[in-house]
Amino acid sequence: MLFLKKIAPEGEIGTVVPNHKELKLGTLKAILELAKLREEDFADYQ
């Protein structure tokens, strides 16, 4: 497991990410929701 943290205007936001080569779509969506990151914003990083 990996713990990721970012500093945002509303404070620190953290989420746990499984350390796997592939993630199921539902798992990825849950991680993005916990990280308060929109799917569209995430797609910009690919």
DSSP file (Angstrom, degrees, kcal/mol; ACC not computed):
  #  RESIDUE AA STRUCTURE BP1 BP2  ACC     N-H-->O    O-->H-N    N-H-->O    O-->H-N    TCO  KAPPA ALPHA  PHI   PSI    X-CA   Y-CA   Z-CA
    1    1 A M              0   0    0      0, 0.0     2,-0.4     0, 0.0    15,-0.0   0.000 360.0 360.0 360.0 144.8    0.0    0.0    0.0
    2    2 A L  E     -A   17   0A   0     15,-2.9    15,-3.4     2,-0.0     2,-0.6  -0.948 360.0-148.3-117.6 140.5    1.1    3.5   -0.7
    3    3 A F  E     -A   16   0A   0     -2,-0.4     2,-0.4    13,-0.2    13,-0.2  -0.952  17.1-169.2-110.7 119.9   -0.1    6.6    1.2
    4    4 A L  E     -A   15   0A   0     11,-2.9    11,-2.4    -2,-0.6     2,-0.4  -0.866   4.1-175.5-110.4 142.1   -0.4    9.7   -0.9
    5    5 A K  E     -A   14   0A   0     -2,-0.4     2,-0.3     9,-0.2     9,-0.2  -0.994   4.9-175.4-137.9 141.6   -0.9   13.2    0.5
    6    6 A K  E     -A   13   0A   0      7,-2.5     7,-2.8    -2,-0.4     2,-0.6  -0.973  24.8-126.7-134.2 153.2   -1.5   16.6   -1.1
    7    7 A I  E     +A   12   0A   0     -2,-0.3     5,-0.2     5,-0.2    -2,-0.0  -0.879  36.5 171.5 -99.2 123.4   -1.8   20.1    0.3
    8    8 A A  E >   -A   11   0A   0      3,-2.1     3,-2.3    -2,-0.6    -2,-0.0  -0.806  50.2 -97.9-125.8 166.1   -4.9   21.8   -0.9
    9    9 A P  T 3  S+     0   0    0      0, 0.0     3,-0.1     0, 0.0    -1,-0.0   0.826 125.5  52.5 -54.3 -31.9   -6.6   25.1    0.1
   10   10 A E  T 3  S-     0   0    0      1,-0.3     2,-0.2     3,-0.0    -3,-0.0   0.429 124.7 -94.0 -85.8   1.9   -9.0   23.1    2.4
   11   11 A G  E <   -A    8   0A   0     -3,-2.3    -3,-2.1     2,-0.1    -1,-0.3  -0.741  68.9 -18.9 120.8-168.6   -6.1   21.3    4.1
   12   12 A E  E     -A    7   0A   0     -2,-0.2     2,-0.5    -5,-0.2    -5,-0.2  -0.551  54.4-163.7 -76.3 138.3   -4.2   18.1    3.7
   13   13 A I  E     -A    6   0A   0     -7,-2.8    -7,-2.5    -2,-0.2     2,-0.3  -0.992  11.2-178.6-123.9 125.6   -5.9   15.4    1.7
   14   14 A G  E     +A    5   0A   0     -2,-0.5     2,-0.3    -9,-0.2    -9,-0.2  -0.908   7.3 175.0-126.0 153.1   -4.6   11.8    2.0
   15   15 A T  E     -A    4   0A   0    -11,-2.4   -11,-2.9    -2,-0.3     2,-0.4  -0.988  27.0-124.5-150.9 154.2   -5.5    8.5    0.4
   16   16 A V  E     -A    3   0A   0     -2,-0.3   -13,-0.2   -13,-0.2    18,-0.1  -0.870  24.3-166.3-102.5 133.9   -4.2    5.0    0.3
   17   17 A V  E     -A    2   0A   0    -15,-3.4   -15,-2.9    -2,-0.4     2,-0.1  -0.981  22.6-120.8-123.0 127.2   -3.4    3.4   -3.0
   18   18 A P        -     0   0    0      0, 0.0     2,-1.5     0, 0.0   -15,-0.0  -0.392  23.3-126.8 -62.2 142.5   -2.8   -0.4   -3.5
   19   19 A N        +     0   0    0     -2,-0.1     2,-0.3     2,-0.0     3,-0.0  -0.555  62.6 131.8 -92.1  70.0    0.6   -1.1   -4.9
   20   20 A H        -     0   0    0     -2,-1.5     3,-0.1     1,-0.1     0, 0.0  -0.801  66.3-124.7-118.1 159.1   -0.6   -3.2   -7.9
   21   21 A K  S    S+     0   0    0     -2,-0.3     2,-0.3     1,-0.2    -1,-0.1   0.861  99.3  24.5 -69.3 -35.0    0.3   -3.1  -11.6
   22   22 A E        -     0   0    0     -3,-0.0     2,-0.4     0, 0.0    -1,-0.2  -0.964  69.0-157.2-132.2 147.8   -3.4   -2.7  -12.5
   23   23 A L        -     0   0    0     -2,-0.3     2,-0.1    -3,-0.1     0, 0.0  -0.946  26.3-112.7-121.2 144.8   -6.4   -1.4  -10.6
   24   24 A K     >  -     0   0    0     -2,-0.4     4,-2.4     1,-0.1     3,-0.3  -0.431  32.8-113.8 -69.4 152.6  -10.1   -2.2  -11.2
   25   25 A L  H  > S+     0   0    0      1,-0.2     4,-2.6     2,-0.2     5,-0.2   0.887 116.4  51.8 -57.4 -43.4  -12.1    0.8  -12.4
   26   26 A G  H  > S+     0   0    0      1,-0.2     4,-2.0     2,-0.2    -1,-0.2   0.874 109.3  50.4 -62.6 -37.8  -14.2    1.0   -9.3
   27   27 A T  H  > S+     0   0    0     -3,-0.3     4,-2.3     2,-0.2    -2,-0.2   0.921 110.9  48.8 -65.7 -44.3  -11.0    1.0   -7.1
   28   28 A L  H  X S+     0   0    0     -4,-2.4     4,-2.5     1,-0.2    -2,-0.2   0.919 110.8  50.1 -61.8 -44.3   -9.5    3.8   -9.2
   29   29 A K  H  X S+     0   0    0     -4,-2.6     4,-2.1     1,-0.2    -1,-0.2   0.886 110.3  50.4 -62.6 -38.4  -12.7    5.9   -9.0
   30   30 A A  H  X S+     0   0    0     -4,-2.0     4,-2.4     2,-0.2    -1,-0.2   0.897 110.1  50.2 -65.8 -40.6  -12.8    5.4   -5.2
   31   31 A I  H  X S+     0   0    0     -4,-2.3     4,-2.1     2,-0.2    -2,-0.2   0.922 110.9  49.1 -62.8 -44.6   -9.2    6.5   -4.9
   32   32 A L  H  <>S+     0   0    0     -4,-2.5     5,-2.8     1,-0.2     4,-0.3   0.888 110.7  50.7 -63.0 -39.0   -9.9    9.6   -7.0
   33   33 A E  H ><5S+     0   0    0     -4,-2.1     3,-1.1     1,-0.2    -2,-0.2   0.928 110.9  47.5 -65.0 -44.8  -13.0   10.4   -4.8
   34   34 A L  H 3<5S+     0   0    0     -4,-2.4    -1,-0.2     1,-0.3    -2,-0.2   0.859 113.2  49.1 -63.0 -34.9  -10.9   10.1   -1.6
   35   35 A A  T 3<5S-     0   0    0     -4,-2.1    -1,-0.3    -5,-0.2    -2,-0.2   0.466 110.5-125.9 -82.8  -1.6   -8.2   12.3   -3.1
   36   36 A K  T < 5 +     0   0    0     -3,-1.1     2,-0.4    -4,-0.3    -3,-0.2   0.923  62.9 141.3  54.0  48.0  -10.9   14.9   -4.2
   37   37 A L      < -     0   0    0     -5,-2.8    -1,-0.2    -6,-0.1    -2,-0.1  -0.980  49.8-129.4-122.3 129.1   -9.7   14.7   -7.8
   38   38 A R     >  -     0   0    0     -2,-0.4     4,-2.2     1,-0.1     5,-0.2  -0.456  19.4-122.3 -75.5 149.4  -12.0   14.7  -10.7
   39   39 A E  H  > S+     0   0    0      1,-0.2     4,-2.3     2,-0.2     5,-0.1   0.873 113.7  55.5 -57.8 -38.2  -11.6   12.0  -13.4
   40   40 A E  H  > S+     0   0    0      1,-0.2     4,-1.0     2,-0.2    -1,-0.2   0.894 108.2  47.3 -64.0 -40.2  -11.1   14.7  -16.0
   41   41 A D  H  4 S+     0   0    0      1,-0.2     4,-0.5     2,-0.2     3,-0.4   0.893 111.1  51.5 -68.0 -38.9   -8.2   16.2  -14.0
   42   42 A F  H >< S+     0   0    0     -4,-2.2     3,-1.5     1,-0.2     4,-0.3   0.893 104.1  57.6 -63.3 -40.1   -6.7   12.8  -13.5
   43   43 A A  H >< S+     0   0    0     -4,-2.3     3,-1.2     1,-0.3    -1,-0.2   0.793  95.2  65.8 -63.3 -27.9   -6.9   12.1  -17.3
   44   44 A D  T 3< S+     0   0    0     -4,-1.0    -1,-0.3    -3,-0.4    -2,-0.2   0.750  97.6  55.5 -64.4 -23.4   -4.8   15.2  -17.9
   45   45 A Y  T <         0   0    0     -3,-1.5    -1,-0.2    -4,-0.5    -2,-0.2   0.533 360.0 360.0 -87.5  -7.4   -1.8   13.5  -16.2
   46   46 A Q    <         0   0    0     -3,-1.2    -1,-0.2    -4,-0.3    -2,-0.1   0.479 360.0 360.0 -82.7 360.0   -1.8   10.4  -18.4
